[in-house]
């Protein structure tokens, strides 16, 4: 059976968190809330497209190929 490396990493991290918190749900929840608060305090990252991506135009024929 194929295993997704991303899912495997998620399971590994989940087990580490459970071990660190001694499988105490209240502690896991508390740490999740604290991590969320830290995330909210971060400056937002604004993605500004570069000029090359702005200059690309889609002609009507290409659009029909995408839409079908």
PQR file with spaces between the fields and no chain letter, atoms N, CA, C, O and H, PARSE charges and radii, in Angstrom:
ATOM       1  N    UNK     1       0.841   -1.185    0.000 -0.4000 1.5000
ATOM       2  CA   UNK     1       0.000    0.000    0.000 -0.0000 2.0000
ATOM       3  C    UNK     1       0.888    1.251    0.000  0.5500 1.7000
ATOM       4  O    UNK     1       1.876    1.334    0.729 -0.5500 1.4000
ATOM       5  N    UNK     2       0.506    2.215   -0.836 -0.4000 1.5000
ATOM       6  CA   UNK     2       1.266    3.457   -0.943 -0.0000 2.0000
ATOM       7  C    UNK     2       1.036    4.321    0.289  0.5500 1.7000
ATOM       8  O    UNK     2      -0.092    4.435    0.767 -0.5500 1.4000
ATOM       9  H    UNK     2      -0.297    2.147   -1.429  0.4000 1.0000
ATOM      10  N    UNK     3       2.095    4.927    0.801 -0.4000 1.5000
ATOM      11  CA   UNK     3       1.985    5.799    1.963 -0.0000 2.0000
ATOM      12  C    UNK     3       2.357    7.215    1.558  0.5500 1.7000
ATOM      13  O    UNK     3       3.382    7.442    0.915 -0.5500 1.4000
ATOM      14  H    UNK     3       3.012    4.834    0.412  0.4000 1.0000
ATOM      15  N    UNK     4       1.524    8.151    1.936 -0.4000 1.5000
ATOM      16  CA   UNK     4       1.748    9.554    1.623 -0.0000 2.0000
ATOM      17  C    UNK     4       2.740   10.123    2.641  0.5500 1.7000
ATOM      18  O    UNK     4       2.476   10.074    3.842 -0.5500 1.4000
ATOM      19  H    UNK     4       0.692    7.967    2.459  0.4000 1.0000
ATOM      20  N    UNK     5       3.872   10.658    2.186 -0.4000 1.5000
ATOM      21  CA   UNK     5       4.870   11.173    3.130 -0.0000 2.0000
ATOM      22  C    UNK     5       4.345   12.351    3.959  0.5500 1.7000
ATOM      23  O    UNK     5       4.766   12.531    5.101 -0.5500 1.4000
ATOM      24  H    UNK     5       4.087   10.697    1.210  0.4000 1.0000
ATOM      25  N    UNK     6       3.451   13.137    3.411 -0.4000 1.5000
ATOM      26  CA   UNK     6       2.903   14.264    4.168 -0.0000 2.0000
ATOM      27  C    UNK     6       2.044   13.751    5.321  0.5500 1.7000
ATOM      28  O    UNK     6       2.139   14.244    6.445 -0.5500 1.4000
ATOM      29  H    UNK     6       3.109   12.990    2.483  0.4000 1.0000
ATOM      30  N    UNK     7       1.200   12.752    5.031 -0.4000 1.5000
ATOM      31  CA   UNK     7       0.356   12.163    6.079 -0.0000 2.0000
ATOM      32  C    UNK     7       1.224   11.499    7.137  0.5500 1.7000
ATOM      33  O    UNK     7       0.935   11.601    8.329 -0.5500 1.4000
ATOM      34  H    UNK     7       1.122   12.352    4.118  0.4000 1.0000
ATOM      35  N    UNK     8       2.274   10.827    6.718 -0.4000 1.5000
ATOM      36  CA   UNK     8       3.188   10.198    7.673 -0.0000 2.0000
ATOM      37  C    UNK     8       3.814   11.242    8.598  0.5500 1.7000
ATOM      38  O    UNK     8       3.945   11.008    9.799 -0.5500 1.4000
ATOM      39  H    UNK     8       2.509   10.744    5.749  0.4000 1.0000
ATOM      40  N    UNK     9       4.198   12.390    8.044 -0.4000 1.5000
ATOM      41  CA   UNK     9       4.782   13.472    8.851 -0.0000 2.0000
ATOM      42  C    UNK     9       3.753   14.010    9.843  0.5500 1.7000
ATOM      43  O    UNK     9       4.090   14.295   10.992 -0.5500 1.4000
ATOM      44  H    UNK     9       4.092   12.581    7.068  0.4000 1.0000
ATOM      45  N    UNK    10       2.506   14.151    9.407 -0.4000 1.5000
ATOM      46  CA   UNK    10       1.440   14.623   10.298 -0.0000 2.0000
ATOM      47  C    UNK    10       1.256   13.653   11.457  0.5500 1.7000
ATOM      48  O    UNK    10       1.138   14.079   12.606 -0.5500 1.4000
ATOM      49  H    UNK    10       2.232   13.919    8.474  0.4000 1.0000
ATOM      50  N    UNK    11       1.231   12.349   11.170 -0.4000 1.5000
ATOM      51  CA   UNK    11       1.087   11.349   12.238 -0.0000 2.0000
ATOM      52  C    UNK    11       2.263   11.410   13.208  0.5500 1.7000
ATOM      53  O    UNK    11       2.081   11.287   14.419 -0.5500 1.4000
ATOM      54  H    UNK    11       1.328   12.002   10.237  0.4000 1.0000
ATOM      55  N    UNK    12       3.465   11.599   12.675 -0.4000 1.5000
ATOM      56  CA   UNK    12       4.660   11.679   13.524 -0.0000 2.0000
ATOM      57  C    UNK    12       4.567   12.887   14.465  0.5500 1.7000
ATOM      58  O    UNK    12       4.843   12.774   15.659 -0.5500 1.4000
ATOM      59  H    UNK    12       3.612   11.699   11.691  0.4000 1.0000
ATOM      60  N    UNK    13       4.183   14.025   13.924 -0.4000 1.5000
ATOM      61  CA   UNK    13       4.073   15.242   14.734 -0.0000 2.0000
ATOM      62  C    UNK    13       2.971   15.092   15.782  0.5500 1.7000
ATOM      63  O    UNK    13       3.137   15.504   16.930 -0.5500 1.4000
ATOM      64  H    UNK    13       3.958   14.117   12.953  0.4000 1.0000
ATOM      65  N    UNK    14       1.844   14.498   15.378 -0.4000 1.5000
ATOM      66  CA   UNK    14       0.743   14.283   16.331 -0.0000 2.0000
ATOM      67  C    UNK    14       1.214   13.426   17.501  0.5500 1.7000
ATOM      68  O    UNK    14       0.912   13.736   18.653 -0.5500 1.4000
ATOM      69  H    UNK    14       1.709   14.163   14.445  0.4000 1.0000
ATOM      70  N    UNK    15       1.955   12.346   17.220 -0.4000 1.5000
ATOM      71  CA   UNK    15       2.452   11.487   18.293 -0.0000 2.0000
ATOM      72  C    UNK    15       3.432   12.228   19.197  0.5500 1.7000
ATOM      73  O    UNK    15       3.435   12.019   20.410 -0.5500 1.4000
ATOM      74  H    UNK    15       2.200   12.094   16.284  0.4000 1.0000
ATOM      75  N    UNK    16       4.267   13.099   18.612 -0.4000 1.5000
ATOM      76  CA   UNK    16       5.196   13.891   19.421 -0.0000 2.0000
ATOM      77  C    UNK    16       4.441   14.830   20.353  0.5500 1.7000
ATOM      78  O    UNK    16       4.804   14.977   21.520 -0.5500 1.4000
ATOM      79  H    UNK    16       4.265   13.269   17.626  0.4000 1.0000
ATOM      80  N    UNK    17       3.385   15.469   19.836 -0.4000 1.5000
ATOM      81  CA   UNK    17       2.585   16.376   20.659 -0.0000 2.0000
ATOM      82  C    UNK    17       1.905   15.601   21.780  0.5500 1.7000
ATOM      83  O    UNK    17       1.904   16.044   22.929 -0.5500 1.4000
ATOM      84  H    UNK    17       3.090   15.350   18.888  0.4000 1.0000
ATOM      85  N    UNK    18       1.327   14.443   21.454 -0.4000 1.5000
ATOM      86  CA   UNK    18       0.676   13.633   22.480 -0.0000 2.0000
ATOM      87  C    UNK    18       1.668   13.209   23.562  0.5500 1.7000
ATOM      88  O    UNK    18       1.343   13.222   24.749 -0.5500 1.4000
ATOM      89  H    UNK    18       1.328   14.083   20.521  0.4000 1.0000
ATOM      90  N    UNK    19       2.875   12.833   23.148 -0.4000 1.5000
ATOM      91  CA   UNK    19       3.898   12.421   24.108 -0.0000 2.0000
ATOM      92  C    UNK    19       4.306   13.595   24.996  0.5500 1.7000
ATOM      93  O    UNK    19       4.414   13.445   26.214 -0.5500 1.4000
ATOM      94  H    UNK    19       3.139   12.821   22.183  0.4000 1.0000
ATOM      95  N    UNK    20       4.533   14.763   24.390 -0.4000 1.5000
ATOM      96  CA   UNK    20       4.925   15.948   25.150 -0.0000 2.0000
ATOM      97  C    UNK    20       3.848   16.352   26.168  0.5500 1.7000
ATOM      98  O    UNK    20       4.161   16.867   27.242 -0.5500 1.4000
ATOM      99  H    UNK    20       4.446   14.885   23.401  0.4000 1.0000
ATOM     100  N    UNK    21       2.593   16.115   25.821 -0.4000 1.5000
ATOM     101  CA   UNK    21       1.477   16.521   26.690 -0.0000 2.0000
ATOM     102  C    UNK    21       0.964   15.365   27.543  0.5500 1.7000
ATOM     103  O    UNK    21      -0.061   15.497   28.212 -0.5500 1.4000
ATOM     104  H    UNK    21       2.339   15.697   24.949  0.4000 1.0000
ATOM     105  N    UNK    22       1.663   14.238   27.525 -0.4000 1.5000
ATOM     106  CA   UNK    22       1.281   13.063   28.311 -0.0000 2.0000
ATOM     107  C    UNK    22      -0.156   12.626   28.006  0.5500 1.7000
ATOM     108  O    UNK    22      -0.884   12.184   28.895 -0.5500 1.4000
ATOM     109  H    UNK    22       2.496   14.131   26.981  0.4000 1.0000
ATOM     110  N    UNK    23      -0.552   12.759   26.730 -0.4000 1.5000
ATOM     111  CA   UNK    23      -1.890   12.378   26.251 -0.0000 2.0000
ATOM     112  C    UNK    23      -3.009   13.081   27.020  0.5500 1.7000
ATOM     113  O    UNK    23      -4.126   12.569   27.106 -0.5500 1.4000
ATOM     114  H    UNK    23       0.039   13.119   26.008  0.4000 1.0000
ATOM     115  N    UNK    24      -2.708   14.252   27.576 -0.4000 1.5000
ATOM     116  CA   UNK    24      -3.695   15.034   28.315 -0.0000 2.0000
ATOM     117  C    UNK    24      -4.365   15.995   27.330  0.5500 1.7000
ATOM     118  O    UNK    24      -3.734   16.932   26.840 -0.5500 1.4000
ATOM     119  H    UNK    24      -1.801   14.668   27.506  0.4000 1.0000
ATOM     120  N    UNK    25      -5.651   15.753   27.043 -0.4000 1.5000
ATOM     121  CA   UNK    25      -6.339   16.564   26.039 -0.0000 2.0000
ATOM     122  C    UNK    25      -6.350   18.039   26.416  0.5500 1.7000
ATOM     123  O    UNK    25      -6.196   18.894   25.544 -0.5500 1.4000
ATOM     124  H    UNK    25      -6.163   14.992   27.441  0.4000 1.0000
ATOM     125  N    UNK    26      -6.528   18.355   27.692 -0.4000 1.5000
ATOM     126  CA   UNK    26      -6.553   19.763   28.112 -0.0000 2.0000
ATOM     127  C    UNK    26      -5.235   20.458   27.778  0.5500 1.7000
ATOM     128  O    UNK    26      -5.232   21.611   27.346 -0.5500 1.4000
ATOM     129  H    UNK    26      -6.653   17.660   28.400  0.4000 1.0000
ATOM     130  N    UNK    27      -4.126   19.766   27.975 -0.4000 1.5000
ATOM     131  CA   UNK    27      -2.805   20.342   27.660 -0.0000 2.0000
ATOM     132  C    UNK    27      -2.628   20.494   26.147  0.5500 1.7000
ATOM     133  O    UNK    27      -2.104   21.505   25.679 -0.5500 1.4000
ATOM     134  H    UNK    27      -4.128   18.830   28.326  0.4000 1.0000
ATOM     135  N    UNK    28      -3.067   19.489   25.385 -0.4000 1.5000
ATOM     136  CA   UNK    28      -2.984   19.566   23.928 -0.0000 2.0000
ATOM     137  C    UNK    28      -3.798   20.764   23.424  0.5500 1.7000
ATOM     138  O    UNK    28      -3.337   21.526   22.575 -0.5500 1.4000
ATOM     139  H    UNK    28      -3.492   18.668   25.765  0.4000 1.0000
ATOM     140  N    UNK    29      -5.001   20.915   23.954 -0.4000 1.5000
ATOM     141  CA   UNK    29      -5.870   22.019   23.551 -0.0000 2.0000
ATOM     142  C    UNK    29      -5.250   23.360   23.925  0.5500 1.7000
ATOM     143  O    UNK    29      -5.279   24.302   23.132 -0.5500 1.4000
ATOM     144  H    UNK    29      -5.376   20.295   24.644  0.4000 1.0000
ATOM     145  N    UNK    30      -4.687   23.451   25.136 -0.4000 1.5000
ATOM     146  CA   UNK    30      -4.047   24.685   25.585 -0.0000 2.0000
ATOM     147  C    UNK    30      -2.901   25.067   24.646  0.5500 1.7000
ATOM     148  O    UNK    30      -2.775   26.228   24.256 -0.5500 1.4000
ATOM     149  H    UNK    30      -4.664   22.687   25.780  0.4000 1.0000
ATOM     150  N    UNK    31      -2.072   24.094   24.287 -0.4000 1.5000
ATOM     151  CA   UNK    31      -0.950   24.385   23.388 -0.0000 2.0000
ATOM     152  C    UNK    31      -1.443   24.801   22.005  0.5500 1.7000
ATOM     153  O    UNK    31      -0.840   25.662   21.364 -0.5500 1.4000
ATOM     154  H    UNK    31      -2.175   23.151   24.604  0.4000 1.0000
ATOM     155  N    UNK    32      -2.539   24.194   21.544 -0.4000 1.5000
ATOM     156  CA   UNK    32      -3.092   24.565   20.240 -0.0000 2.0000
ATOM     157  C    UNK    32      -3.587   26.009   20.267  0.5500 1.7000
ATOM     158  O    UNK    32      -3.374   26.755   19.312 -0.5500 1.4000
ATOM     159  H    UNK    32      -3.028   23.495   22.065  0.4000 1.0000
ATOM     160  N    UNK    33      -4.245   26.405   21.354 -0.4000 1.5000
ATOM     161  CA   UNK    33      -4.734   27.780   21.484 -0.0000 2.0000
ATOM     162  C    UNK    33      -3.560   28.750   21.520  0.5500 1.7000
ATOM     163  O    UNK    33      -3.613   29.809   20.894 -0.5500 1.4000
ATOM     164  H    UNK    33      -4.419   25.798   22.130  0.4000 1.0000
ATOM     165  N    UNK    34      -2.510   28.403   22.240 -0.4000 1.5000
ATOM     166  CA   UNK    34      -1.333   29.274   22.314 -0.0000 2.0000
ATOM     167  C    UNK    34      -0.672   29.412   20.944  0.5500 1.7000
ATOM     168  O    UNK    34      -0.258   30.507   20.563 -0.5500 1.4000
ATOM     169  H    UNK    34      -2.467   27.543   22.749  0.4000 1.0000
ATOM     170  N    UNK    35      -0.570   28.311   20.206 -0.4000 1.5000
ATOM     171  CA   UNK    35       0.027   28.362   18.865 -0.0000 2.0000
ATOM     172  C    UNK    35      -0.836   29.231   17.945  0.5500 1.7000
ATOM     173  O    UNK    35      -0.308   29.982   17.126 -0.5500 1.4000
ATOM     174  H    UNK    35      -0.906   27.422   20.515  0.4000 1.0000
ATOM     175  N    UNK    36      -2.148   29.129   18.080 -0.4000 1.5000
ATOM     176  CA   UNK    36      -3.053   29.942   17.262 -0.0000 2.0000
ATOM     177  C    UNK    36      -2.869   31.429   17.576  0.5500 1.7000
ATOM     178  O    UNK    36      -2.839   32.256   16.665 -0.5500 1.4000
ATOM     179  H    UNK    36      -2.577   28.519   18.746  0.4000 1.0000
ATOM     180  N    UNK    37      -2.748   31.766   18.850 -0.4000 1.5000
ATOM     181  CA   UNK    37      -2.539   33.159   19.237 -0.0000 2.0000
ATOM     182  C    UNK    37      -1.232   33.695   18.649  0.5500 1.7000
ATOM     183  O    UNK    37      -1.185   34.827   18.167 -0.5500 1.4000
ATOM     184  H    UNK    37      -2.773   31.094   19.590  0.4000 1.0000
ATOM     185  N    UNK    38      -0.177   32.888   18.688 -0.4000 1.5000
ATOM     186  CA   UNK    38       1.098   33.307   18.111 -0.0000 2.0000
ATOM     187  C    UNK    38       0.969   33.523   16.604  0.5500 1.7000
ATOM     188  O    UNK    38       1.540   34.465   16.056 -0.5500 1.4000
ATOM     189  H    UNK    38      -0.215   31.968   19.079  0.4000 1.0000
ATOM     190  N    UNK    39       0.222   32.651   15.945 -0.4000 1.5000
ATOM     191  CA   UNK    39       0.006   32.782   14.508 -0.0000 2.0000
ATOM     192  C    UNK    39      -0.713   34.089   14.195  0.5500 1.7000
ATOM     193  O    UNK    39      -0.362   34.771   13.232 -0.5500 1.4000
ATOM     194  H    UNK    39      -0.241   31.885   16.391  0.4000 1.0000
ATOM     195  N    UNK    40      -1.710   34.445   14.993 -0.4000 1.5000
ATOM     196  CA   UNK    40      -2.470   35.667   14.750 -0.0000 2.0000
ATOM     197  C    UNK    40      -1.629   36.923   14.949  0.5500 1.7000
ATOM     198  O    UNK    40      -1.932   37.962   14.363 -0.5500 1.4000
ATOM     199  H    UNK    40      -1.995   33.891   15.775  0.4000 1.0000
ATOM     200  N    UNK    41      -0.583   36.847   15.763 -0.4000 1.5000
ATOM     201  CA   UNK    41       0.269   37.995   16.024 -0.0000 2.0000
ATOM     202  C    UNK    41       1.285   38.243   14.901  0.5500 1.7000
ATOM     203  O    UNK    41       1.902   39.307   14.851 -0.5500 1.4000
ATOM     204  H    UNK    41      -0.336   36.003   16.239  0.4000 1.0000
ATOM     205  N    UNK    42       1.460   37.275   14.007 -0.4000 1.5000
ATOM     206  CA   UNK    42       2.431   37.415   12.929 -0.0000 2.0000
ATOM     207  C    UNK    42       1.942   38.433   11.912  0.5500 1.7000
ATOM     208  O    UNK    42       0.742   38.609   11.701 -0.5500 1.4000
ATOM     209  H    UNK    42       0.958   36.410   14.048  0.4000 1.0000
ATOM     210  N    UNK    43       2.907   39.098   11.290 -0.4000 1.5000
ATOM     211  CA   UNK    43       2.584   40.031   10.216 -0.0000 2.0000
ATOM     212  C    UNK    43       2.090   39.236    9.017  0.5500 1.7000
ATOM     213  O    UNK    43       2.668   38.201    8.686 -0.5500 1.4000
ATOM     214  H    UNK    43       3.881   38.956   11.462  0.4000 1.0000
ATOM     215  N    UNK    44       1.043   39.697    8.368 -0.4000 1.5000
ATOM     216  CA   UNK    44       0.563   38.969    7.188 -0.0000 2.0000
ATOM     217  C    UNK    44       1.559   39.062    6.036  0.5500 1.7000
ATOM     218  O    UNK    44       2.247   40.069    5.868 -0.5500 1.4000
ATOM     219  H    UNK    44       0.573   40.538    8.637  0.4000 1.0000
ATOM     220  N    UNK    45       1.618   38.015    5.264 -0.4000 1.5000
ATOM     221  CA   UNK    45       2.474   37.983    4.082 -0.0000 2.0000
ATOM     222  C    UNK    45       1.592   38.329    2.890  0.5500 1.7000
ATOM     223  O    UNK    45       0.602   37.649    2.618 -0.5500 1.4000
ATOM     224  H    UNK    45       1.059   37.198    5.400  0.4000 1.0000
ATOM     225  N    UNK    46       1.955   39.376    2.195 -0.4000 1.5000
ATOM     226  CA   UNK    46       1.177   39.805    1.040 -0.0000 2.0000
ATOM     227  C    UNK    46       1.935   39.395   -0.213  0.5500 1.7000
ATOM     228  O    UNK    46       3.079   39.800   -0.423 -0.5500 1.4000
ATOM     229  H    UNK    46       2.758   39.928    2.415  0.4000 1.0000
ATOM     230  N    UNK    47       1.296   38.602   -1.025 -0.4000 1.5000
ATOM     231  CA   UNK    47       1.916   38.148   -2.262 -0.0000 2.0000
ATOM     232  C    UNK    47       1.591   39.145   -3.369  0.5500 1.7000
ATOM     233  O    UNK    47       0.425   39.358   -3.703 -0.5500 1.4000
ATOM     234  H    UNK    47       0.367   38.274   -0.854  0.4000 1.0000
ATOM     235  N    UNK    48       2.613   39.741   -3.921 -0.4000 1.5000
ATOM     236  CA   UNK    48       2.439   40.703   -5.009 -0.0000 2.0000
ATOM     237  C    UNK    48       2.949   40.036   -6.281  0.5500 1.7000
ATOM     238  O    UNK    48       4.115   39.646   -6.352 -0.5500 1.4000
ATOM     239  H    UNK    48       3.560   39.569   -3.650  0.4000 1.0000
ATOM     240  N    UNK    49       2.084   39.902   -7.287 -0.4000 1.5000
ATOM     241  CA   UNK    49       2.537   39.236   -8.514 -0.0000 2.0000
ATOM     242  C    UNK    49       3.621   40.052   -9.204  0.5500 1.7000
ATOM     243  O    UNK    49       3.616   41.282   -9.169 -0.5500 1.4000
ATOM     244  H    UNK    49       1.138   40.219   -7.229  0.4000 1.0000
ATOM     245  N    UNK    50       4.543   39.340   -9.827 -0.4000 1.5000
ATOM     246  CA   UNK    50       5.579   40.067  -10.563 -0.0000 2.0000
ATOM     247  C    UNK    50       5.027   40.532  -11.903  0.5500 1.7000
ATOM     248  O    UNK    50       3.978   40.061  -12.341 -0.5500 1.4000
ATOM     249  H    UNK    50       4.547   38.340   -9.856  0.4000 1.0000
ATOM     250  N    UNK    51       5.717   41.440  -12.546 -0.4000 1.5000
ATOM     251  CA   UNK    51       5.222   42.057  -13.777 -0.0000 2.0000
ATOM     252  C    UNK    51       5.015   41.027  -14.884  0.5500 1.7000
ATOM     253  O    UNK    51       4.094   41.161  -15.689 -0.5500 1.4000
ATOM     254  H    UNK    51       6.569   41.823  -12.190  0.4000 1.0000
ATOM     255  N    UNK    52       5.863   40.002  -14.931 -0.4000 1.5000
ATOM     256  CA   UNK    52       5.737   38.996  -15.985 -0.0000 2.0000
ATOM     257  C    UNK    52       4.397   38.280  -15.899  0.5500 1.7000
ATOM     258  O    UNK    52       3.772   38.009  -16.925 -0.5500 1.4000
ATOM     259  H    UNK    52       6.612   39.893  -14.277  0.4000 1.0000
ATOM     260  N    UNK    53       3.950   37.972  -14.685 -0.4000 1.5000
ATOM     261  CA   UNK    53       2.663   37.281  -14.562 -0.0000 2.0000
ATOM     262  C    UNK    53       1.506   38.215  -14.873  0.5500 1.7000
ATOM     263  O    UNK    53       0.451   37.764  -15.320 -0.5500 1.4000
ATOM     264  H    UNK    53       4.457   38.193  -13.852  0.4000 1.0000
ATOM     265  N    UNK    54       1.688   39.508  -14.643 -0.4000 1.5000
ATOM     266  CA   UNK    54       0.639   40.481  -14.972 -0.0000 2.0000
ATOM     267  C    UNK    54       0.536   40.650  -16.479  0.5500 1.7000
ATOM     268  O    UNK    54      -0.560   40.810  -17.015 -0.5500 1.4000
ATOM     269  H    UNK    54       2.544   39.875  -14.279  0.4000 1.0000
ATOM     270  N    UNK    55       1.682   40.614  -17.168 -0.4000 1.5000
ATOM     271  CA   UNK    55       1.701   40.835  -18.610 -0.0000 2.0000
ATOM     272  C    UNK    55       1.098   39.679  -19.396  0.5500 1.7000
ATOM     273  O    UNK    55       0.688   39.863  -20.543 -0.5500 1.4000
ATOM     274  H    UNK    55       2.573   40.484  -16.733  0.4000 1.0000
ATOM     275  N    UNK    56       1.035   38.490  -18.800 -0.4000 1.5000
ATOM     276  CA   UNK    56       0.464   37.358  -19.511 -0.0000 2.0000
ATOM     277  C    UNK    56      -1.027   37.594  -19.689  0.5500 1.7000
ATOM     278  O    UNK    56      -1.746   37.883  -18.733 -0.5500 1.4000
ATOM     279  H    UNK    56       1.368   38.340  -17.869  0.4000 1.0000
ATOM     280  N    UNK    57      -1.464   37.468  -20.897 -0.4000 1.5000
ATOM     281  CA   UNK    57      -2.893   37.612  -21.140 -0.0000 2.0000
ATOM     282  C    UNK    57      -3.416   36.312  -21.723  0.5500 1.7000
ATOM     283  O    UNK    57      -2.690   35.601  -22.419 -0.5500 1.4000
ATOM     284  H    UNK    57      -0.880   37.233  -21.674  0.4000 1.0000
ATOM     285  N    UNK    58      -4.653   36.006  -21.446 -0.4000 1.5000
ATOM     286  CA   UNK    58      -5.274   34.803  -21.969 -0.0000 2.0000
ATOM     287  C    UNK    58      -6.196   35.220  -23.096  0.5500 1.7000
ATOM     288  O    UNK    58      -7.132   35.995  -22.895 -0.5500 1.4000
ATOM     289  H    UNK    58      -5.243   36.584  -20.881  0.4000 1.0000
ATOM     290  N    UNK    59      -5.927   34.703  -24.276 -0.4000 1.5000
ATOM     291  CA   UNK    59      -6.803   35.026  -25.388 -0.0000 2.0000
ATOM     292  C    UNK    59      -8.077   34.159  -25.307  0.5500 1.7000
ATOM     293  O    UNK    59      -8.131   33.176  -24.568 -0.5500 1.4000
ATOM     294  H    UNK    59      -5.167   34.074  -24.439  0.4000 1.0000
ATOM     295  N    UNK    60      -9.055   34.538  -26.056 -0.4000 1.5000
ATOM     296  CA   UNK    60     -10.360   33.880  -25.984 -0.0000 2.0000
ATOM     297  C    UNK    60     -10.255   32.400  -26.352  0.5500 1.7000
ATOM     298  O    UNK    60     -10.929   31.566  -25.747 -0.5500 1.4000
ATOM     299  H    UNK    60      -9.011   35.337  -26.656  0.4000 1.0000
ATOM     300  N    UNK    61      -9.422   32.067  -27.330 -0.4000 1.5000
ATOM     301  CA   UNK    61      -9.284   30.672  -27.757 -0.0000 2.0000
ATOM     302  C    UNK    61      -8.680   29.812  -26.641  0.5500 1.7000
ATOM     303  O    UNK    61      -9.126   28.687  -26.419 -0.5500 1.4000
ATOM     304  H    UNK    61      -8.874   32.745  -27.821  0.4000 1.0000
ATOM     305  N    UNK    62      -7.673   30.332  -25.943 -0.4000 1.5000
ATOM     306  CA   UNK    62      -7.065   29.601  -24.829 -0.0000 2.0000
ATOM     307  C    UNK    62      -8.068   29.419  -23.704  0.5500 1.7000
ATOM     308  O    UNK    62      -8.121   28.358  -23.082 -0.5500 1.4000
ATOM     309  H    UNK    62      -7.310   31.247  -26.124  0.4000 1.0000
ATOM     310  N    UNK    63      -8.857   30.441  -23.441 -0.4000 1.5000
ATOM     311  CA   UNK    63      -9.858   30.375  -22.382 -0.0000 2.0000
ATOM     312  C    UNK    63     -10.887   29.302  -22.699  0.5500 1.7000
ATOM     313  O    UNK    63     -11.300   28.565  -21.804 -0.5500 1.4000
ATOM     314  H    UNK    63      -8.813   31.303  -23.946  0.4000 1.0000
ATOM     315  N    UNK    64     -11.307   29.200  -23.950 -0.4000 1.5000
ATOM     316  CA   UNK    64     -12.263   28.166  -24.337 -0.0000 2.0000
ATOM     317  C    UNK    64     -11.676   26.781  -24.128  0.5500 1.7000
ATOM     318  O    UNK    64     -12.398   25.850  -23.771 -0.5500 1.4000
ATOM     319  H    UNK    64     -10.971   29.799  -24.677  0.4000 1.0000
ATOM     320  N    UNK    65     -10.376   26.635  -24.346 -0.4000 1.5000
ATOM     321  CA   UNK    65      -9.735   25.344  -24.114 -0.0000 2.0000
ATOM     322  C    UNK    65      -9.747   24.954  -22.653  0.5500 1.7000
ATOM     323  O    UNK    65      -9.845   23.770  -22.330 -0.5500 1.4000
ATOM     324  H    UNK    65      -9.790   27.392  -24.637  0.4000 1.0000
ATOM     325  N    UNK    66      -9.648   25.938  -21.756 -0.4000 1.5000
ATOM     326  CA   UNK    66      -9.655   25.675  -20.316 -0.0000 2.0000
ATOM     327  C    UNK    66     -11.074   25.395  -19.845  0.5500 1.7000
ATOM     328  O    UNK    66     -11.308   24.450  -19.091 -0.5500 1.4000
ATOM     329  H    UNK    66      -9.568   26.899  -22.019  0.4000 1.0000
ATOM     330  N    UNK    67     -12.020   26.214  -20.288 -0.4000 1.5000
ATOM     331  CA   UNK    67     -13.396   26.083  -19.840 -0.0000 2.0000
ATOM     332  C    UNK    67     -14.091   24.904  -20.505  0.5500 1.7000
ATOM     333  O    UNK    67     -14.907   24.230  -19.875 -0.5500 1.4000
ATOM     334  H    UNK    67     -11.830   26.981  -20.901  0.4000 1.0000
ATOM     335  N    UNK    68     -13.780   24.653  -21.758 -0.4000 1.5000
ATOM     336  CA   UNK    68     -14.361   23.511  -22.449 -0.0000 2.0000
ATOM     337  C    UNK    68     -15.511   23.808  -23.272  0.5500 1.7000
ATOM     338  O    UNK    68     -16.072   22.908  -23.897 -0.5500 1.4000
ATOM     339  H    UNK    68     -13.118   25.201  -22.269  0.4000 1.0000
